[in-house]
């Protein structure tokens, strides 16, 4: 109550209200502002604190020069006509220019049109740099604060009444916003994210290369790479392989794809009795061109390319969240016809590079004639080699990676298993290739929602047997799993009982965020049709919507009624309000010229009921003590409330 009284007695000047508005709208932009420009903003802020008088012309000139210099160094290296063709840099330039203009106008300490409009311009420009549900919530907060400051200005600096007024407007508009949002969705632009575009933190993405040295793929981060929403149930973990890139060329210390100049035509033949599953993907920025699809994509994603290896790519690097629909068969093998270039690339090996492995391969070839039996023999050899899956492997001999892994170190993770397995498969005469992507787990699922993390990055092998590419999970050949490494990749599950609850809670939060982003940030005419079609088939949805809307209207009006109630500075005056309302109904109302004591005396003089007279006098004495006495306790206030209740019964 003391803090509320302080706010009620605080009247902010017009400039103070404007400064609060600017602080709120500039906060999101502070993150993307370069250091030189940020120092300029801090300098202006310090000047405003210590210099209470308006700035003269010379000071404004120096501030302008400082702003231009800060702008130059902030955009140094990128400031060119070619650079300005990029929307992000162009908007950044606009923001810097606007900051300089606002700073100079604010130093004059006079409110003008530029200062009033610029706060809304900052709000609008910030929408181009961020793309998240959090930003959407903050934008709503910004609009609320700006409305609050405007109403406070109209009420001569009364921030409490301004807050109440803005809250009342927001609550009145809330049901209408929901109705308009559902029945009048925004225009569906190309990416369905107009107003929330921007570059976000880069997620780890495959670059078409798999290293075996210190650059080997190992990302134990729990950061989300993509979120997948299935039309039905989430498939089992054994089928959650998201293809990224296909690698054919063994370069000793790393694997590469076939040269860019060679493009395999898509001549895939689907021999499957299963129906493809449908799913939607939200892929976060990777700065790469790969789209991740489950084995085996039944069709290409809109505005993408699907090559003969079932790898999907887009024309430009993914530097903002993208959303795509896909369909896939979940078979672990498919029919394919190899051209001469692909066959040669998938069978090439250097026998002198790994002589020990080659000796084992020659033994397998002499025992078995068919490719399937040779593949099984390679799997059995790996299982008998006492290999350990670990996130902290010893460094391999890069000149003899397969021999070093299978006969010396015997410790590694997916890239080491995949590389060695593919190499030995070629030695026994089976075309092979390495696939990099993500192998997800049902532990990160909730309903039809799946979260794919950076730590799910994985590599596996495909062997060409009987004119079909067949997937082999090479890490399953490990005899031992060393969980001492930080994090867990792929199939390792080491969730303790202590953190299961927190993991589940975090999954619920991510699921809620995903659903809200899907149905709020990306709600379009297409999604509206899907929602209406679902409502037609499920009438209970319509009933639930009507009841929810009625509940929202009731909540809005309840909040408005609460905010509109009269608040009194005096606790004693608040306590006697029920009595004053009752006396008003009887025709007794306090005049503007009389005190509460005079009002009570006037009422008592006109009464004949001794009990009523006595009750009113008791209330009068207690009220005077609380209102004008130097010391009163909560007990006195409680006594006053008791007298009021008794008097109401006697009247």
N, C-alpha and C positions, 0 to 999 in steps of 0.2 A: 504493500500500500504506500510505503514511503517513496519508493522509486516511481510509482504511478503518479503520486502527487508532484514529485519533482518534474516529471515529464509534462504534467498538466500546467505547471507554472512556468515551463520553459517555452519561450517564443523564439524561433530561429529567424534570422534575417533572410531576405531573398537570396543573397549570395551564398549563405550557408546551405540553404535548401538546394541550390543549383550545384554546389560542390558535392553534396551527398549523391545527387543524381549522377554526376560525372564519375565519382568513385565507383559506383555500381556498374555503369556501362563500360568502364575502362578495364575492369578486373580481368575479363576473359582475354582482352587484347594484350595485357601486360606479358602474357606467356609467349606471344609470338613477336613482340617488339624486340628489335635488336638492341644490344647493350648501349651503343652511342645514343640512340633515341631514348632509351630508358633513363640514361643519365640526364638527358635534357629535361625530361618530365620531372625527375627528382629535383633538379635545379630550380625549375619554376615553382615547384611545391614549396621549397625552402624559402624562396623570395616572398611567396604569398604569406607564409607564416610570420616572417620577421619584418616585412615592410607593410605597414598598415595603410599607407597612403597610396593613391594611384600612381602608376609608373609614368615617368616623363618620357619625352620623345627619344632622348638619348638611350635610356634604358631599354625601351622597346626596340630600338635599332640593334643594340647589342644582343638582345634576346633573339631577334630575327636571324642575325648572323650565326649565333650559336645553333639555332634550329636547323639552318641550311647545312652547316658543317656536320651536324649530327646525322642529318638525312643522307648526306654524301657518304659518310663512312658506314652507315647502316646498309646501304645498297652498293657499296664498293665492290666491283667485280661483276655485278649482275646488272648494273645500270647501263642498258643499251637498248636500241630499238628492238633487237631480237629478244632481249630479256623481257621487255615490257609487253611483248605479245603474249606472254603467259599471264593468265588471269590473276594468279596468286600474287605475282610481283607487282602487277599494276594496281591491285587493290591495296597492297602494302604501301605503295607510294601515296595513294590517296589518303590513307590513314595518317601517314607521317605529315603530309601537308595540312591535314585537318587539325592535327595536334598543334602544329606551329601556329596556325590561325587562332585556335581556341586559347592557347597560352597567351598570345598577345592581347586578345580581347579581354581575357580574364584579369590580366594585370592592370587594365584600365579601371577595374572595379565598378564597371557600369554594365548592367544587364541590357543586352540588345538582341536583335533577331538572330544573329549568328550563334550566340551562346545557347539560345533556347532550342534552335533547330539541330545543332551539332550533336547533342546528346542522343537524339533519335537516329542520326546518321551513323554514329559509332555503334549503336545497337544493331542497325541493319547490316553494317559491314562485317561485324563479328560473326554473322551467320554463315559467311562464306569460308570461314577458317575452321569450323568445327562441325563434326557430324556425330552426334551421340544423343542418347536420351537425356543425359545429364545436362547437355547444352540446351535442349528443349525446355527442361524444367527451369534452368537459369534464365532463359529468355522470358518465360512467364513471370519470374520473380522481377526481372528488369522492368517489364511493362507495369507491374504492380507498383514498384518503387517510383517510377516516373509519374504515374497517376497520383500516388500518395503525395509527392512533392508539389504537384500542380494544385491539388486540393488544399494542401497546407498553405501554399502561397495565397490562394483565394480566401483562406480563413485567417489571414494576417499572421502566419507563422505558427499556428496551433497544430503541432505535429500529431497530438493525440486525436483530435477531432478529424484531422486529415486522414489518419490511419483508419478510423471508423468509417469515414465516407468511402474510401477506396475499397475497404472490405465489403461494405454493403453493395457497391457496384459489382464487385467480383462475384459475390454470392448470388445476386440477381441474375447475372449473365451465365452462370455455370450450367444450369439445365439447358439453356438455349444453345450454348456452345456444343454440348454433347449431341443434341438433336441435329444441329447444322453439320457437325463433323460427320455423323453417320450418313445422313441423307444427301449431303452436298460435299463429296470428297474433292480434294484439290485436283488440279489438272495433272494427269500422268505424264511427266516429262520422261525423257529417254532413260534416265537412271532412277527415276522415282525418288529422288532425294533432293529436290530443289529447295534451296534455302539452308541446307545442312551439309554442303560440300566442304571438303578440306583435306589436307594431308595429315595423316595420323602417324603414330609411331610405327615404324616398320616391323612387321612380324618376320620371323625366320622363314625364308622360302628357298626351295631347291633351285639351283642355278644350272642344272644339267651336268653337274660334275660331282663325283663321289671320291673324296680323298681318303687315303689310308694312313697318312702321317699326322702331324699335329693339327692339321686343318680338317681332320675327319669329322663327319657329321655327329655332333653330340650336343644337344640342347635340352638340358633338364628343366627348363623353365616351364611353369604352369600357365603361362600366358596363352590366351585363346587365339588360335589361328583362324578357325572357322566354326560356325555354328550351323548345324544341319537339322532341318525339320522334315521328318518322314511323313508321308501320307498315311501310312499304317504303323505297325510296330517297328521298333528299331531292330535290325537284323542282329544275329548273334555276333560275338566278338570275332569269331573265326572268319567272318565275311566282311568285316569293316576295313577293307584295304582301299585306300584312296590313291589312285595312280598319279604320279607327278611327272617323272621323266624316265626314259629308257636309255640305258647305257650299254654300248657294245664294245668300245675300244679300250683295251687294257694298256695303260701307260705306266705300269709298274707302281708308281706312287698314287695314281688316281685313275678313275674310269671316266670316259667321255662318250657322248652320243656319236652317231654317224655324222659326218661332216654336213654343215648347213646346206651345201650345194646339192646334196643328195636327199631327195624327198620321196618317201615311200607312199605310194598310192594306197588308199583305203580299200582293200579287197577282202575284208573280213567276212567270214561266213559264220553265222550264229547257228550252232546246232544245239539247241536247248529246248527242253519241254516246259521250262519255267516262264512265268510272266515277269516282265521287268517291273522293278519297284520305282516309284516316283518319290522325289525328295527335293527340297529347296535348300540352297546353300548361301550363307552370308560369309564371304571370304574377306578377311581384313588385309590391309596393304602389305604386300610382300616385295614390291618394286621388281617383280618378275612377271612373266607372261603366262605362267602355267595356271590352268584351272584344275582343281582336283575333283576327280570323278571316281565313283566306286567301279570295281570290275563288274561287268564289262559294259561300257556305255552303249545303249541301244540306238542312240542318235546324238548328233552333235548339239551342243548348247547354242542358243541363238547368238549370232554375231561372234562366233568363235570358229576355230579350225580344229578338225579331228583327223589326225594322220593315220597311217597304216599300223602304227603301234598303239593305237587307242589313246594317244596323248592329246589333250585339249589345250589350246593356247589362244590368246587374244593378240590383237595387233600391237597394243601399247602396254607398257609396264603398269601393273596394278598399284596405283598410288593413293587409292581411296577405297572404302568398302564397296564391294560389288555384290549383287544378288542375282543368282541364276537358278533356273529350274533344270532338273536333269532326270533321266531315266537310265537304269542300269540292270543288267543281269548279274546275278551274284555267283555265277559259275566260276570255278578256279581254273578253267581251261577253255580254250576256244580254237576253232579251226582257222588256219592261215596258210597262204601260199607264199613261200619266200622267193624273192627275186635273187639274182646272182650276187648283187652287192650286199644285201642283207645276210645272205647265207655265208658269204666270205667273212663278213664282219663278225658274225656270231660263232665262227669256228676257229678264228685265228688265235694262236698261242705260241709262246716261245719255250720249247722243251728245255733249253739250256738255262732258262731263268729259274726254274724250280725243279731240279733233277730228282729230288726225293719224291715229290708228288708225282712226277712223270713215271717213275719206276712203279709206284702203286697203281697208276692208271694203266700201264702196260699189262700188269698182272690181271686187272679187272677185265681188260679187253680180251685177254687170252682165255678167260674162263666163261665169258658171256657174249653171246652174239647179238641179242636184241637190246635196243636202247633203253627200254623200260627196266630190264634186269640190271643193266649197267648203272642206271640212275639209282636203283635201290642199293646196289653195291656201294656206290659213293656215299649214300646216306648212312649205310651201316658202318662204313669206314670212319665217317665223322663221329658217329655215336661211340665208337670204340676208342677214339683218340683222346678221351678224357679232357674235352674242351670245357673251358669255364667262361660263362657269360658274365662280363664285368664292365662297369663304366670307368674303371681305372686300369686299362691294360698297359702292359709294358710296350715300349716303342718297338715296332717291327723293323727287320732289315728290309729297307725299301727296295733293294735290288733283287730280293728273293722273298717277296711278301707271303706267298702261299706256303712255302717251306717253313718260313719263320713262324707263321701262325700255327700250322698243323704239327710241326715236329719240335719246335723250340719254345716259344712263348706260351702257346696253348691258351691264351687269354685274350678276349676281345669282345666287341659288341656287334651289332647287326652288320655294319659295313665290312668288318673283317670276315665274318661268317659268309656273307654274300659273295665277296670278292673271291675267296678261296674256293667256295663251292662252284661258282661259275667257271673258274679256271680249270678245276679238275674235271668238270663235266665236258669241257672242250677237249681235254686230254684223252678222254675215253670215247670221243667221237660224237658227242651230243652238242648241237648248237645251243648256246646259252646266252643270256643277257641279264643285266642287273636292273631292277626297277626301284626307283626311289619315290617316296611319297609319305603317307601317314597310315599307321596301323592303329586304329582307335580301340577303345575298350568300353564295354557296357557299364562300367563303374561311373562313367561320366554321362549317363543318360537319365532322363526323367520324362516318363510318358513317351512321346514321339520325338523328343528333343535330344540331340547329341552334341556335346562340346568336344571339339578336337583341339588339343593343346600342342605347343611347340615340342614338348617332351615326347609326343607321339610320333615324331619323325622316325622313319624306318626305311630299311632297304631289304629287299628280298630278291629271289631269283626265279626266272622262268626258263624252262627247258623245252626244246622243240622235239617232241616225240610223236611219231605217227601223224605228222602234219598238224599237230596241235601244240599250242603254247600252254604249258602246264606250270602252275605256280608251286614253288617250294618255299616253305617257311624254314629257312636254314638255321635260325636261332633255336629251333626245337631240337636240334641235334646236340645241344649243350648237355653235358653230364652234370654240371654244377652251376649254380647261380650265386655269384658273389654280390650281395646287396649292400656292401659297405660304401659304394659310391653314392654321391649326392643325387637325389631324385630317382626316378625310375623311368625307363624307356620301354615302350612296346608292351611285352607280355609280363613284365615283372610287377607283381602286386605285393606291396608291403605296407598295407594300410593297418595301422594299429587300432585297437579298440578305443583308445583315447581320442583319436581325431576323426572317427567315423561320423559322429554327430555334426562336427564342424564342416566336414566335407559335404555331407548331405545338405546342410543349411546353405552352404555356398552354392551348391548345385541348384537349389530352389531359387536363390537370388538371381543366378545367371539365367535360369529358365524364365523367371518373371521379366527380366530385362529383355530377353530375346522376344518374348511374346508381345511386350509393349512396343518394342522397336518395329516388329513385324506389322502390328495392327495400328500403330499410331504414326510413327515416322514414315512408314511406307504404305499407308492406307490410301488406296487409289480407287478409281472407278472399277477396275478389274476385281479388286478385293471386295468392293461393295457388292458386286454381282455374286461373288462366291458366298458372301455372308447372307444375302437375301435368299439365295437358292437353298442354303442350309436351313434358314429359318422356315422356308416353305415345307421342308421335309420334317422339321421338328417344331411344331407349334408351341411347345413349352418354352422355346427360346423367346418367342414374341411376348408371352406372358411374363417371363423373367425380366425382359427389357422394360415392359410397362411398369412392373412393380419396382424395379431398380430406379426408374426415372421418377416415380412418385416418391420413393424414399429420398432421392436426391433433392427434389423440390421441397419436401418437408424439412430436410436438413438445412437447405438454403434459407428458408423462411425462419427457421428456429434461430439460426445464427444472426440473421438480420434483426429479429425481434430482440435478441440479447444485446446486440450492439446499439440498438435504438433506445434501450432503456436509459433512464436518466441516472447518471452517477453524481453523487453528492460528495463534496469535499469533507463534510462533517459526518462522522460515524453516528452521532446522536441524531442528526437530521435524517439519515437513512433509516434509523430504527423507528422513528415516529411517522414515517410515510404512510403505513397502513391506517393509522389513526386520522391523519389529515385527509385521506381519501374518504374515510367514513364520515367525517364531519362535513366535508364538501357536499356529500349526498344529502345531508340534513339541511343544507343552506348556509353553513358556516364556512367561510373561506377567508384566509388571512389576507389583509390588504397590504399593498406595497409599502405603505407608510408606517405600519405597526410591526413591532418586534414579535417574536414567538411568545414571549412572556405576556405582552399586552393582548395578544390574540387569545391566549388561554384564559386570562382574567375576564375578557369580554364574554367569552363563552360561559364561564362559571357564573357571572352575574345574571345571565339570562336563564339559568337553569333552576329548577325547583327540586330536582332529585338530588338529595344529599350525598348519596353514594357516587353519583356521577361527578358532583362537584369535588368530592374528596379525591377521587381517582385522578381527575384532571390536575388538581393541585400537586398531587404526588409526582405526576409526570413532569409538571412544570419545574419543580424543585430539582428533580433528578436531571432533567435536560439542561438546566442552568449550570449545574455543578460540572457536568461533562463538557459543556460548550465553553464555559468561561473560567472554570477552576484551573488552577495551576497543575494540580496533581489529581488524576483520576485513574482508576484501575479497570480492568476488564470486567471485574465483578459489578462495578457501577453500570457499565453498559448492559450487562446481562440483566441487572435489576430493572433498567429502563424498558427493555424488551418485554420483561414479565409484566410490568405495569400496563404496557400497551395492550398486551393480550387480554388481561383482566378487564380493562376499560372497554375494549371492543365487545366483550360479552355483556357488559352492563348497559351499553348504549342501545 
